[in-house]
């Protein structure tokens, strides 16, 4: 997924030369390293300088975002953790001020100001959970049920944010989007 998010960022902002994977080490899966290998590998193939961006407070968020706003221009991919979710307003306010595009993992981020989000459809995940609970209540043994992985993903594009950042969203990306925020 790290590579997919970076690819989306590059489609939206083809001029970026650096990209940071932002995460909170105390809250992110694998301490923040879970998505790094695919992110780093994709960055190398796109001639983008990859950066790890561990953050623990709002000041660190602002410092990283402002550094990415300088030359060469940079972008951010946020990881999946509750710290970033709670601090999304800080991330997007700073990103808007510094003209730094941000691609995230969940719909709520795109609705809050990320230029795009791509990730599992959480409503579909909740439905799957309900089916599991139903099977357990009907007598199935949880340890015998197969592991479920997301099968439905959604792409959300925020045109309002793209306009603020001076980005032109490619028509091919708009066609692929499940939802466009205007």
N, C-alpha and C positions, 0 to 999 in steps of 0.2 A: 504493500500500500504506500510506503514511503516514496517509491519511484513514481507511482501513479499520481500522487499529490504534487510532486515536483513537475511532472509532465504537464499537468493542468496549469500550474503556476507559469511555466514557460510559454504555454499557448496564450495565456492571458497577458503576459508581460514579456514579450520576446527579447527585450533589451536587457534583461537582468543578467548580471555577471556573478552575483553571489546569492546564495540562498541559505537561510538558517532553519534548522529544525528546532522549534521552540518547545520546551517541556519543563515540568517541575520534577526534579530528581526524586523528591519524596512521594510524589503522587503518580507519576507516569509508569506504564507497564515496563518492567525490566529496568527501572531506574532511569528510563529515558532512552535506553539503548535498543529497545525492541524494533523500532522502525529504521534505525540508523543504517544498517548494512544496505538495505534496498534504496534508501535515500542517497547515500554516498555513491553507490554504483551508478544510479541514474544521473546524478550530477556530473560525474566524470564523462559519461557519454554525451552530455549536452554542453560540455565546456563551461560548466558552472562551478564556481568555488563553493564547496559544501561547508557549512559551519554547524557545530552543535551550539545550541543556545539554552543552557539550563538557566531557569529563572526561579527565584524564591520570593520576590517581592515586586511591587510596582516600580520602584526605582530601577531594578535590573531590566524590567520590561522596557521602560523608556530608553535606557542606555543602549540596548540591543537594537531597538527599532530606529533610533536616531542614527546609530552607526550604519545601519543598512540603507538609510536614506541618502548617504553620501556616495561619491563616485568610487567604483562603478556602482550603479544602482543595484539594490538587492530586493529580495522578497523573503517572505516567511511562510513556512508550513507549520501549523501548530499540531502538536501531538494530541493524544487523548488523555486528559486528566482533569480532575475536578478543580484544581487550582486555576488552570487556564479558563475553564468554564466560568468560574466565579469572577475572574479578572478580565473577561472578554471586553468589557467597555473600555478599560485602560488600554488594552492591546489595540483596539480599533480606533480609539481617539488619537493615540500616538502614531499609528500607521497612517491615518488620514492627514495629520499635520506634517508628517515626513514623506508623504507620497510613496509609501511602501505597500505593495499588494500583499494580501494575506489569503492563503488558501487553508481551509480547515476541514475537520473531519465530520462535522455534524450540522444539520439544518439550523439549529439555534445560533450557530456562529454566523452563518450567511445572513440570517434574519437580523443579527446584531451589528453587521458591518463588514464582514469578510467579503472579498470580491467573489468568492465561490466556496462551496463545500462539496465534498464527495465522500460518501460513506454509507454504511448500512442503513436501510430504512428501519428506524427504531420501532415504528408501529408494527411492521412485519415481524421483528424480533419478539415483541410483546405477544403477538398472536401465537408464535411458535412456543413461547413459554407457557401460555395458557393450554396449548395442546399437550405439552409435557405433563403439566399438573393434572390435567384430566386423565391421562394414561396412568399416572401414579395413583390417583384416587380410585381408579377402576382396578387396581391390583398389580400393575406392572412394577417390577423392581427397578428402581432408579439406576443401579449399577449395570443393568442389562440394556438400558436405552442407548441408542447411538448418540454420539456427540453431534450437536447441531452447529453448523456454521452459517453465517449470513449468506443468503442467496439473492436477496434483492437489495440493490444499491441505488442511491439517488444522487443526482447532480443538481445543485442549486446555484444559479448565477445571480449575483446582485448587481444589476445595471446601475443603480444609484451610486454605489460605491465605485464601480468602474468609471463612471463619469467624473466623480470627485478626483479620482487618481489620474484622469486623462488617458484612460485605457480604452481601446476599441476592441470589443469582444468579437472574435471571429464568428461569422454566421454559422460555420460548421459546428461551433461549440454551442451556440444558441439552439440549434436544431437538436443536439444531443441532450440538452438540459431537460430535466423532469419538471423544473419550475424556474421561472425567471421573475426576479423581484424588480419591479420598475418604479 
